Amino acid sequence: MDFSSLETWGYFAVAFFSFGGSLFIVAAAGVFSFMGHMDLMTALLVAILFNFLGDNFLFYLGKYQKREIAPYFAKHKRKIALATLIMRKYGVLAIFIQKFLYGIKTLVPLSMALAKYDFKRFVFFNIFASILFVVTIGGAAYYSSEPIIAMFGYIKTNPWVAPLVLFGIVGVVWLGMEKMTKRR
């Protein structure tokens, strides 16, 4: 096994970042699979497994390690309240919805655990949510790889575009989160 190649380290990266719920690494795995640097099925299976394990770990922390994690989330009370509202409003669908919502995807499993949601029920629905999330993001990236690769080619020849796009995305996400977490 060659430990200096993208093919080897790519799967480790997919595992590591999928544990944290990253949709960007799943999309990157789809693009790299299209380019022939990774196997699509292997990358998606690794992403599903570690995404599933990551949310279960967060649920476990929220259920059994409340005191230890409380200081880390003291500054995110509004986001936790939003995650709790999503969980109460949508129930089981919150497990599926949270996978796609950047900024609160780590808080929904914690909120569900704090709200005494059944762990077995969470695990059951979380496996299907992980499959849906990874297949949707990875598959979409795989099948739209040509325009994505062309976009990166354009950015390579026009490097000033990258910061504009990055700040634009960060700004939209930040404004959206600010609007969603404001009191009404």
N, C-alpha and C positions, 0 to 999 in steps of 0.2 A: 504494500500500500504506500503510495507516494503522499507524504504529508506536506508537500509544498505546493499543492495544486488547488485550484478553486473547486474542482470536483470533490475533493476530500473535505476541505474546510468549509465549503458551501453548505453541506449538510449539518455540520456542527453549528454554523451560524443560524441556519433555519431552526434548529432545535433550540438554541439559546434564546433567540429573539421571539420565537413563537411561544415560548414559556411565558414571556412578558406580554403576549398578545399583539405583537407588531404585525400590522397589515402590510407594511412596506416590505418586510422580508419575504412574506408570502408572495407578493407581487413580483419581487425580484427573482424569486425561485421560478416563477412562471416564465419570466423573460429569459433567464439563464437556461431553462429547459428548452425553450424555443430555439435558442442559439446553439444547443447541443452540449452545453457545459454541465448539465445535470439531467437526471432522469426525472421526468415530471411526476410519475406515480410515486417514486421513492420520496421526492421532495414534499409532495402533498401529504403522504402518510406520516412523515416525520413531523410536519407542521401540525397536522390534526392531533397526533399523540401529545405533543408538547403544549399545544394550546389548551387541550383538554386538561392536562396535568397542572398547568399554570393556574387556571381558574379554580380547579379543585383545591389547590394549595392556598389560594386567597380565601376561599370559603372556609377552609380548615383554620386559617389564622383568625378570621373573624369570629369563628365559633368557639375556638378553644384557647386563643391567645389574645383576648381582648385588651387586657391591661398592657401587654408588651407592645402592641401596635398602636394604641391610642395616641401617644405623643406624635407619631409620624403623620397623623391625619387631622391634627388639631386645626391646621390652617385651611383645611378643605371641608369645613362644615357645610357650606352651601352646596358643594358638589355632592357630598354624601346625602344631604337632604334631597337633592334632585334625583340621585340614584334610588333613594328610598321611595320617592314619589313614582318613579318609572316602574319600580318593582310592584308597588301596591296597585297602580293603575293597570298594568299589563300582565301581572302575574307571571306565568310560565313564559310568555312571549318576551319578558324582560331579559331572560337568559339569552335569547336569540338576538334581540335588539342591541344589547350592550356590546356584543362582539364588534359591531360596526360603528360605534360611537366613540371616537377618539376623545380622551380626556376623562371619561367616566367608566371606561371598560374595566378598570381595576376596582372601582368602587362598588359596582353592582353586586359582585359576589360577596364582598365584605358586608354590604348593607343587608343582603339576603340572610347571611349568617347571623348578623346582629338582630335581625327580625325573627329569629328562630325558625327559619325555613328548614324543611326536612332535608338533611344531607343526602340521603339516598335518592330522593326525588331530584335534587339539584344535579347529582352525578348523572342520573338517567337522561335528563334533558340536555345537560351540558355536552354529552358526546354527540348528539344530533346537531346542536348549535355549532360545535367545533367543526364538524363535517361540512355543514352548510357554509360557514364562514370561509374556511380554507378553500373549498371547491369553488365558491363564488369568486373570491379575490384571485386565487391562483389561476383558475380557468380563464377569467376575464383578462388577466395579464398575459397569459399564454396566447390566447386568440387575438389579442390586440398588440402583440409584440412588435410587428412591423412599424406601426405609427410611433410606438414608444421608442424604438431604436432610432427612428428618423428624428424624433424630437431631441434625443440625446446627441445625435450627430449635429443638429442645428445649434444646440447649446455649446458643443465643442468648438464650432467655428465662430460662434458669437457668445463668448463667456459672460458678457454683461447681462445676458438674459436670465441666467441662473439665479443671481441674488434677487432680481425683481420677482421672479416666479416664487421663490422660496419665501420672501417677505410677504408676498400677496397671499399665499396659502396660510402662513402663520397668522397673518392679520385676520383673515376670514374666520379661521378656527377660533382665534382669541375673541373676536367680536361676537361670534355665535355663542361661545361659552359664557361670555359676559351677559349677553341678553337672556340666555336660558337660566342663569343663576341669580338674576336680579329679583328682588322682592316685587310682588305685584300687589 
